[in-house]
Amino acid sequence: MSAETLAAAPATASNRATYAQRVAFVSEMAGRLHSYGTTAQRLEAAVVALAQQLDLDCEPWSNPTGLILSFSDPTRAIGSSDITRVIRLGPGDTNLHKLAMADQIADAVAAGQMSIAQGHTALRQLDKDGGLRSKIQLLASFTLGSAGVAGLWRLPWLDIATAGITGLLIGLMLFYTDRRVATREAGEALAALLAGFVAVLVASFIGPLNLNSTIIASLVVLLPGMALTNSVNELASGHWVSGTARFAGALTTIMKLTVGAMIAVTIANSIGLEPVIRASRPQSNWVEWGSVLVASFAFAMLFRASKRDYVWVMAASVAGYAISRYGGQLWGAPAGIFLAAMAVTAAGNLFGRIVQRPGAIIRLPGIIMLVPGSTSLRGVLSLIQQQNVNAGESALLTVVNVVMALVAGLLFGNLLVPARKNL
């Protein structure tokens, strides 16, 4: 919530609601912000601001898999009203539409335009199943995202088609694996196993492929590049426990993807398949920039943005990529990534100031094409395939440079245009 809103909002909502009702509303809001992919520092700041607007004292503690919220009533004697809520949650999944709606509901309740009960009802309406349309949208995001990233890397048409079809197959597979705990935990490994098998089969019977690049492009929506960036951002913000846990989770995802891909290649070799591998990037500029548009549209669907926000999301994605590309050509790749991250962060904060909506609508899509997920997986794959530390050293060093440039850009972007909204 913004400082200006905090100062101006009347306390009508808190006057009409009991202490328990206000605590319950803040707790539910905190859980939802966590589920919608909010980082620890932004979530805690938003929860504290909302609690103050509802005449509560709240000390939140956030980590990637849960929340601890300690409440007290400032109008009562110290220690007489203390309540602690421990909420166990899974890692959040970015949902820009629900994040924007939750922020709007919180502002309405804090300003007295909506009662606590109405706020609860509005939040629960966000839980409605999207039905068949939501599933089709998810499949489209997997397909277009994989094909778009392959085209962005200027891979041949066969590689692009293979990546897109594999992305579709992975999306279909995840509909089944997400239903059971055991298969859900192994979901990334199974997806990489599928991507590896498809790539090997195509390279063996149809035509040569950039094998590793095609596999990585197929898995692009599962790569933990955003998690890596957020983890270092949290560490830089002093949220060491959350940052360390998120970093460990990202590394675990990379290991699962690597294991799945290596199992596929190993089994293919054991049954006598001989994939034809080539290193070729023949596409022209129009394919690259057309793929940027396709990928940005895919990420708008993947982040579940509202229809009215698609233009903002796609523009932010294209701008982030363009700034990093041309800035990299002039001053080097790390400088280009730093400039892009700083520009989209400042633009997101400016968007929040002018439109009074979460800056994440601009910030997250703007950096999604800059995050080092593909590079980190490529480095680990090279390391395992060649059993040589030097093989993956260059890629892993690139990951460190990219993450440092991204975090620096995020920090300086917030200095350039301070945020009025924590989200």
Helices and strands as residue ranges (DSSP letters): H 3-8, H 12-16, H 19-35, H 40-53, E 57-63, E 66-72, E 83-88, H 96-110, H 116-125, H 131-152, H 157-177, H 181-185, H 187-205, H 211-218, G 220-222, H 225-236, H 240-270, H 285-302, G 307-309, H 310-331, H 333-355, H 360-368, H 373-386, H 389-416
